[in-house]
């Protein structure tokens, strides 16, 4: 039977199951849920599997390189990079080694390493702790990119990446999802990459939302239904690479109007990339321009009031959907 879990509880449960089921699984760092009150959730994992946990120094380039080599040698490492901006120090290894080794060998060289990181606007993190590099990694052939937006998705996707995949995976969690509750199936279950989910069915506007934008989009859809009589369909791609464009286009075919939201910068961001794909593959399906709701293209301010001003909020998603109603059927 499904249980209601916090995002952090589902994440910790997934790591515990992965370590129990796969003796070749190793952890490079084992915090995962941040330094807040939820850190106690990882205490059991840290105790039970201490012999398979490495606590590296602040040297992301080195630890990611070692993990990639271990993956090529048959291990299944998961690297806890903490804040996503720290992964920038390891881009030569993540992009120029792991991705290329897998892609340029046509998959003959397995690199089953998972790079887990916390992305996005966290509340006073400042420019150097609030990065959203998902478009960068999406633009690196050979990498899988996951952006779970619910407790069930973080568990199922992480299990699949760590236990079933043979390619390197960038796995992006958001700290503002930590307090989100949702139903999670009881026992082990996997969610294969490349399968989008319709989080809310609708007929008037398609809202494509990634990661932390999923609960914001669902809230916007509820507000629009209550206040405006708009029936919005919310699509969660769940993974950017591989991408389930078929499900997204099927929704656009039904509604003819689309809003895309992700917490990366707007210029060359995830929303821009998805908008380009929809325009290229489904231009004849559209009855209105595509609207993007992203982070404004400036360095992230430290002041929380200014951070809020650049955030792709529920209100901005709702406003974008309302704007599309100006266009006729």
Secondary structure, 3 states (H helix, E strand, C coil): CCEEEEHHHHHHHHHHHHHHHCCCEEEECCCCCCCCHHHHHHHHHHHHCHHHEECCCCCHHHHHHHHHHHHHCCCEEEEEEEEHHHHHHHHHHHHHHHHHHHHCCCCCCCCCCEEEEEECCCCCCCHHHCCCCHHHHHCCCCCEEECCCCHHHHHHHHHHHHHCCCCCEEEEEEHHHCCCEEEECCCCCCCCCCCCEEEECCCCEEEEECCCHHHHHHHHHHHHHHHHCCCEEEEECCEEECCCHHHHHHHHHHHCCEEEEEEEECCCCHHHHHHHHHHHHHHHHCCCCCEEEEECCCCCCCCHHHHHHHCCCHHHHHHHHHHHCCCCC
